[in-house]
Amino acid sequence: MYGSLFWIEWLDRLDRVLTSAREDVLALSRAVSPSSTAAIERSIRQLTALTNDLRLLDRDVLTASADNLQKSLDTAVFRLGSLAEAHATTAAPIRERLLSAIDTALRDSLYEAAMLLQPSRRLA
């Protein structure tokens, strides 16, 4: 298990990857291109790696539970994967709903990561 310094580094990487993935989803909502599709696939690989690293971090370091973050990351990776499987020929309304669901999952992951950094509410 990795301790507190690794949590800080991991959360920083997570923030960068989630922010980048949201930008990639926004770009994809404007136009489907090989580069935007490649960016989504890169985001999937990065989030999968971060999710795997999350299992190695010492969860006793932070007082809040990391389970919610784990679930939101799994959802984001799943939704990104479903987008990667969808073809450019998918109807626009369906693609827009899918992109909206992905953006929501990524935003939820950012929120859950922020919740981990809140001060403890333990009684003294």
C-alpha positions as CSV (number, residue, x, y, z in Angstrom):
1,M,0.0,0.0,0.0
2,Y,1.1,3.5,-0.8
3,G,0.7,6.4,1.7
4,S,-0.3,10.0,1.8
5,L,2.3,11.4,-0.7
6,F,1.1,8.9,-3.3
7,W,-2.5,10.1,-2.6
8,I,-1.5,13.7,-3.4
9,E,0.3,12.7,-6.6
10,W,-2.6,10.3,-7.6
11,L,-5.3,13.0,-7.0
12,D,-3.3,15.5,-9.0
13,R,-3.0,13.0,-11.9
14,L,-6.7,12.2,-11.6
15,D,-7.7,15.8,-11.8
16,R,-5.6,16.4,-14.9
17,V,-7.0,13.3,-16.6
18,L,-10.6,14.0,-15.7
19,T,-10.3,17.6,-16.9
20,S,-8.7,16.5,-20.1
21,A,-11.4,13.8,-20.7
22,R,-14.1,16.4,-20.3
23,E,-12.4,18.6,-22.8
24,D,-12.1,15.7,-25.2
25,V,-15.8,14.9,-24.8
26,L,-16.7,18.5,-25.5
27,A,-14.6,18.4,-28.6
28,L,-16.2,15.2,-29.7
29,S,-19.7,16.7,-29.3
30,R,-18.7,19.4,-31.9
31,A,-17.3,17.0,-34.5
32,V,-16.3,13.4,-34.7
33,S,-12.8,12.9,-36.0
34,P,-10.0,10.3,-35.7
35,S,-8.1,12.6,-33.3
36,S,-11.1,13.0,-31.0
37,T,-11.7,9.3,-31.0
38,A,-8.1,8.6,-30.2
39,A,-8.3,11.1,-27.4
40,I,-11.3,9.3,-25.9
41,E,-9.4,6.0,-26.1
42,R,-6.4,7.6,-24.4
43,S,-8.7,8.9,-21.6
44,I,-10.0,5.3,-21.1
45,R,-6.5,3.9,-20.8
46,Q,-5.5,6.7,-18.3
47,L,-8.6,6.4,-16.2
48,T,-8.3,2.6,-16.1
49,A,-4.7,2.9,-14.9
50,L,-5.7,5.4,-12.2
51,T,-8.5,3.1,-11.1
52,N,-6.1,0.3,-10.8
53,D,-3.7,2.5,-8.8
54,L,-6.5,3.5,-6.5
55,R,-6.7,-0.1,-5.3
56,L,-3.0,0.2,-4.2
57,L,-3.4,3.4,-2.2
58,D,-3.7,3.2,1.6
59,R,-7.3,4.2,2.2
60,D,-6.6,4.8,5.9
61,V,-4.7,8.0,4.9
62,L,-7.9,9.8,4.1
63,T,-10.9,9.9,6.5
64,A,-13.5,9.8,3.8
65,S,-14.3,6.6,2.0
66,A,-12.8,6.1,-1.4
67,D,-15.5,3.7,-2.4
68,N,-17.7,6.4,-3.9
69,L,-14.8,7.6,-6.0
70,Q,-14.1,4.1,-7.1
71,K,-17.7,3.7,-8.3
72,S,-17.8,7.0,-10.1
73,L,-14.5,6.2,-11.9
74,D,-15.8,2.8,-12.9
75,T,-18.9,4.4,-14.3
76,A,-16.9,7.0,-16.2
77,V,-14.7,4.3,-17.7
78,F,-17.7,2.2,-18.7
79,R,-19.5,5.2,-20.3
80,L,-16.3,6.2,-22.2
81,G,-16.0,2.7,-23.4
82,S,-19.6,2.7,-24.7
83,L,-18.8,5.9,-26.6
84,A,-15.7,4.3,-28.1
85,E,-17.8,1.4,-29.3
86,A,-20.5,3.7,-30.8
87,H,-19.9,4.5,-34.4
88,A,-19.8,8.0,-35.9
89,T,-23.0,6.9,-37.7
90,T,-24.9,6.9,-34.4
91,A,-27.9,9.2,-34.6
92,A,-27.2,12.7,-33.2
93,P,-29.7,12.7,-30.4
94,I,-28.4,9.3,-29.1
95,R,-24.8,10.5,-29.3
96,E,-25.7,13.7,-27.5
97,R,-27.4,11.8,-24.7
98,L,-24.4,9.5,-24.4
99,L,-22.0,12.5,-24.4
100,S,-24.1,14.1,-21.7
101,A,-24.0,11.0,-19.6
102,I,-20.3,10.7,-20.0
103,D,-19.8,14.3,-18.9
104,T,-21.9,13.8,-15.9
105,A,-19.9,10.7,-14.9
106,L,-16.6,12.6,-15.3
107,R,-18.0,15.5,-13.2
108,D,-19.2,13.1,-10.6
109,S,-15.7,11.7,-10.4
110,L,-14.2,15.1,-9.9
111,Y,-16.7,15.8,-7.2
112,E,-15.9,12.5,-5.4
113,A,-12.2,13.3,-5.6
114,A,-12.9,16.7,-4.0
115,M,-14.9,15.1,-1.3
116,L,-11.9,13.0,-0.3
117,L,-10.0,16.2,0.4
118,Q,-12.5,17.6,2.9
119,P,-11.5,17.9,6.5
120,S,-12.6,15.1,8.8
121,R,-15.7,15.5,10.8
122,R,-14.6,13.1,13.5
123,L,-15.5,14.0,17.1
124,A,-12.6,14.8,19.4
